[in-house]
Amino acid sequence: MQFCAAPGCGVLVPRGKCPTHTPHQRLSRPAYAKVHAWHNLQRWHRLRADVLRAEPFCRSCRAQGRKCLTVDVDHIQKHEGNPDLFWNRANLQGLCRSCHSRKTGQGG
């Protein structure tokens, strides 16, 4: 056993990453492609623009007294292909690139 390969994660796994840090683990490749395509829909572009207008400054940075511009729209709760979570405006937040990368485990 070894620690999850995601930075800072203390979960023990046989190899690689734990389920929390394995992107799209529950979706098959065809299902993931369908969900990923949602980002190309006009509906997503309108919803994303709404979040950027409503939250011009990163929600996470604001909570810490800093003011950084929002550039990414983040799903607060992972949607994992669930359209109700993906399209729910209450499940979206504006984040700066650094906060979004940190939250999604992409470094940053």
Secondary structure, 3 states (H helix, E strand, C coil): CEECCCCCCCCEECCCCCHHHCCCCCCCHHHHHHHHHHHHCHHHHHHHHHHHHHCCECHHHHHCCCCCECCEEEECCCCCCCHHHHHCHHHEEEECHHHHHHHHCCCC
